Amino acid sequence: MISSIVLTTGLLLVLVGLWGLLTQRNILRITIGFSLMGTGTHIVIVAIGYVRNGTAPIIDRSLDMAGAASRVVDPIPAALVVTAIVIGMAVTAVMLAFAIRLYDSKRTLSIDAFTESKW
């Protein structure tokens, strides 16, 4: 029950972030939408890796080997999420740095002002 609520929350965050990316014209709002999509994706990955009444992925003598494989929580989704959080923060920092540079050049954060910009 709880994992379905968490999964639904993560999917809603992904959808809100996607809506923000597609409909907003402000660079900061687009960056926030991108961050919301990343956070929603992290929540979905953690919800998929959740095992009800699961144990840590450490096999020792106190854990019986027959039922251990079905109750052990997979550590890969958690490791992927930690890595994705670090990468997401770096990408957000780069996006904000670009927003600052663009604001310095045109004194606006609307992407409509940058249509005639040349590379």
Stockholm file with secondary structure:
# STOCKHOLM 1.0

chainA/1-119         MISSIVLTTGLLLVLVGLWGLLTQRNILRITIGFSLMGTGTHIVIVAIGYVRNGTAPIIDRSLDMAGAASRVVDPIPAALVVTAIVIGMAVTAVMLAFAIRLYDSKRTLSIDAFTESKW
#=GR chainA/1-119 SS CHHHHHHHHHHHHHHHHHHHHHHCCBHHHHHHHHHHHHHHHHHHHHHHTCCTTCBCSCCCTTSCHHHHHHHBCCSHHHHHHHHHHHHHHHHHHHHHHHHHHHHHHHSCCBGGGGTTCCC
#=GC SS_cons         CHHHHHHHHHHHHHHHHHHHHHHCCBHHHHHHHHHHHHHHHHHHHHHHTCCTTCBCSCCCTTSCHHHHHHHBCCSHHHHHHHHHHHHHHHHHHHHHHHHHHHHHHHSCCBGGGGTTCCC
//
